[in-house]
Amino acid sequence: MVGRSARALTETVSMLRARGIAANATNQFDRVLEDYDARDLDLVLFGGQVPPPLREHLEAEMLRRHPDVQLRSGLGGMAPLLTAQVEELVGGPAPGVEHDAESRELRVTLTAPAHVTATALWAVPVPPDPVPHTVALLDTTLPAGRHAIPVPRDVPAQGAFAAVRVDDRTSVVRLGAAPGPAARGTAGGALPAPEPVTTRLPWEASGSRAS
């Protein structure tokens, strides 16, 4: 992951490694190609604070060195959301997950009994880092069939997501429109420089696999 927020990056790395996914992150934009070998990468997430010209350069160089690498935009600067996004990209989405915006319901269709968890996720922009919010919507084993999971009214209509996990697969669903540029910006001008982050492998964690 290439992004700005030291908190979001380090927390996401910790969560992904705990799930056995070999994750690294950096906010040292000008050292990405020196600090990491593109040939070792399967997936790269870019945060919204990476300058577009620099991102274009990094993507072109990574693809030149490793044509099969996946390059994606991170959905938001909060660890639970980024973790769920990576799980979906790595393991494939959970089947049968939909969102009905009019009724504010998540709908999960199961062909067999499964353990289902659903969490609403959003962040409030408070400089220097967004403040994450999570609301547990469901955590139980459900029988086969179609199930509706209401989304509470206190979950905002803009910028919110839901992470739905069905057994060992995860889907991330956008619950409302993305916030406009003004909502993502800061009223106080330029942000202070973040704490430098450049993580490394290998690591040791219970149940993890090195890569």
N, C-alpha and C positions, 0 to 999 in steps of 0.2 A: 504494500500500500504506500502510495506517495500522497501525502497530505500535509496539512499545517498543524493541526491541534495535537500537541504532545499527549494530552490526556486521552483523546479518542484513539490515537495510534497505539499507544502502549496498552490500553485496556483491550482493544480489539485483538492485538497480538496475543495477549494473555488468554483471552477467551478461546481463540482459535487453536492455540497450542494445546489447551486443556481438552479440546475435542479431537486431538490427533492430527491437526492440519498444520503443515510446516509453513508458518506465516512469519513475515518480516515487515517492517515499516520504517519509513524515513521521512523527515521534513527538510532534509538537506537537498533541495532540488538540484543544485548544480553538481552534486556528487553521485547521483543515482547510478550512472553508467560505470563509475569507477568502483563504487562500493558493492555492486551486485552484478553477477554474471547473467546476462539475459538468457543464456542457454540453459540455465537452471530453473527458469521461471515458467510456470504454467498459466498464471493469471496475474494481472496487474490492475489494481484499482487506483484511479486518480481522483483526488479531491478537487472541489471547486476552486480552491485557492492556488492551484498550480497555474501559472500564467499560460494562456493558450499557445503562444508561440513556442514556449519551452516544452509544453506537453506534446505539441506536434513533432518537435525535434526528437524527444524521447521515444515517442511511439514509432517514428520512422526508423530510428536506430535499433530499437528492440526488435522490430519486425525484420530488419535486415540481418540481425544476428540470430534470430529464432523465429522463423515464419509462422510457427504454430502457436505462439503465445497469444492468450486472450487479453485484450485491452478493453477495460470498462470504466465507466464513471461511477464513483461511489454514490450511494443514494443519500447520504447525509453524515454529518460529523458526530455520530454517537455509536459507541461500541456495540450495543446489542443489535442495532440495525445493520451495521457493516458485517457483523458476524453472521447474521441470518442471510444477508445477501451472498456472502462467500459460500455458505453451506448450500444455498440453492444453486449457485453456479458450478460448484464442485460435484455435488451429488445428484443434481437434477431436481426439479420442483416436485413438491408433493402433489399427487394427482387429485382431481376433484375439488379444488379450492377455487371459490369465486367470491366476488363482492358485489352486493347490490347497493348502490349509493342511495337510491331513493328510500329504501327501507332501513338503511344503515345496518345491514346484516352481512356477516360472513357466512357462506354456505359451503359445507363440506359434505361431499358424497363419498361414502365408503362402500367398497365391494365386500369387505370383511371387517370384523371388529378390529379396532386400532386405538392406540393411545394418542390423543389429540391435545395439543397445547396451542393456545392462541394468545398473543400479546400485542397490545396497541403500543406504538412507538412514535414519539415526536420529540422535537427539540425546540427550546425557546432561545432565540439569539440574545445572549447576554455576554458582551465582550469581556475577556478576550476569547472565551470558548463558549459554544452553545451548551445550555443546560439540558441534559437528557431527561425525558419523562417516560415511564413505562406503566402500563395498566394491564394486569393479568385478566384475560377474558374467559379462559377455560383451561382446565388441566384435569383430564379424566379419560377413561376408556369408554369409547362409544361403540354401539353395535353397528352392523352394516345398515346402510340406508342414507337418507339425506337429512342433514342436521343444520339448523340455523343458530348462529352465534351473534347476539345483538352487540352492537358497538355503542357504548354509553355516550350520552350527549356531551359529557365533559371532554371527550376526545375531540380536538379541533377539526374543523372542516378542511383546513389547508395544511399541507406539509406533514400529514400523519400517515403512518404505515401500519400494517399488521403483519407479524411473523406467525405463520401457522405451520406447526410441525405435526406430521402424521407419521407415527412411529419414528423412523430414522431419516425422513426426508422433510425438507423445509421449503415453503413458498413464502415470498414476500409480496404483499398486495398494497398498492397505494390506495389510501382511503379517501383522499381528496386531492384537489389540484395543488400543484407545487406552488409555494409562495413566490411572489414577484420579486424582482431585484431589490426593491426598497426594503422588503421584509428580511432579506438576507444580508443587507448591508449594515453599517454601523453609523450612528449619528455622530460619533466623536472623531471621525477621520480614520487615519491609518491605525492599524492594530499594532501593539508592541510585538517585538520579535519573540517567537515562541521558544520554549526550552528545546535545545537541539535533541533530536531523536534519530538514532540509527541502530536498529536491532540486528542481531547476528544469530545464525545457527552454527552448530547444533544446540539443542537444549535437552534438559532432562525434566520430564513431567510424568506423573503416574498415568499409564494407559496411552501415552503418546507414541508416535512413530517418528523417527528421524528421517530426514530427506536430504 
